[in-house]
Structure formats: structure tokens, C-alpha cells
Amino acid sequence: MVFEGAVNMHGKEPKDENFGFFTSRLYRVFSNTFPSMKKFYSFILSDMSNYRFSSVLDIGCGPGILDAKIAQTFPKAKIYGIDPSKDMVKQASALAKRAGLANLKFSMGKNTEIPFEIKFDLVITTLSFHHWAVKQKALEYIAGHIADGGKIAIYEFLKPEKGMGISGSHSLSVREANTYSNISGLKLASVATEKGFIKLILEKA
């Protein structure tokens, strides 16, 4: 069984969480200063070094802090980031410009609306998947934007199987991660945990 957001009383699908002017700036401060986020970014960069790619798409890129690190760590790859929040994209684009990262590009978009007409070697999403209202539908859509041999890497804080943990609902459990094994166009490659983090890897079928 795949966990999905329920259709609301008006017959409409629930919407993903969106950050406005103030919340997007609070998130940037959180991402830049909290030790747990620095460890989380290190975890992601270390894991990404295990894959071969020339193009990366980050869905739910936020203020672009992680993507700037990815662009610097993998300078030969083209890094793209999308977010449904205009304020997040504005901050991310400004960061890329200040850092002079020519291999980094941002645009508005979301998990069911990717504005780039290319196939990506690697699609990542970090601390965003738990916000997705319709996960299965989104993953099936994303599968059509992945190159042959490509992957989706989902990174989250680890949710314990009992209770909510420190991160509350902003996390993913091993049990839930393993439910994403029947997504059209994808196959479940691995679910792994490390030091309070979890990664779910889906490969192009």
C-alpha cells in the first residue's frame, strides 16, 4: 500500500506545502545554521558521489543552499532546481548568481510540473517528499523525466517506527519507504538509514 493524501471534501486533491516570503527566509536561516542540516547535507553529498551523472534535478530545492554545494562538488554536472515557491526560487537564483555557479539553474516547478525538456540522470528531493500530497502520482510523472539508467534519490530525516521522533511528520520511516515498490516506470533499488537519516533510491525500470 502506498501512502497518499486524501481527496478533500470538495473533490480536489490536496496541495503540497508552499513557502511564502517570511517562511522561506526562516527556512534559509534554518538550513544555514543548524548543525543537523550540515550533517544532512554531508550525508547527501557523500551518497551522491556513489552515482554517475551529468545532470541533476532537485525537486523542492528551497533556497538553493544544498544545490550550490552540489554544483561546487560536481562542477562538470549541470544542476537544476525547482520549487513551487516564488520566494524560494528568487533566493536560490540570487545565491547561484553571487556564487558564480554557471552550472546551476533554478525555475518554478513542482513534482508534477517539471519545466525542463531534458531527461535527468539523477533526480533528488531532500526534506520535501513528506510534503508531497500525492506521492505515487508524482513519482510516476517524474519517471518520465529520468534518463535510461537514471535514479530518483529521496532523502529525509528518519522517522522511528513507533512515535514521531524529533522531526515529527517532517520525516520518513523505513516501513513507509518500502511501500514505494510498485511505481509505474520505476523499481525500488534500496532503502538505507544512517545516523538519523534515510534514503530511498528508485531506479528507472
Secondary structure, 3 states (H helix, E strand, C coil): CCCCCCCCCCCCCCCCCCCCHHHHHHHHHHHHHCHHHHHHHHHHHHHHCCCCCCEEEEECCCCCHHHHHHHHHCCCCEEEEEECCHHHHHHHHHHHHHHCCCCEEEEECECCECCCCCCEEEEEEECCHHHCCCHHHHHHHHHCCEEEEEEEEEEEEECCCCCCCCCCCCCECHHHHCCCCCCCCEEEEEEEEECCEEEEEEEEC
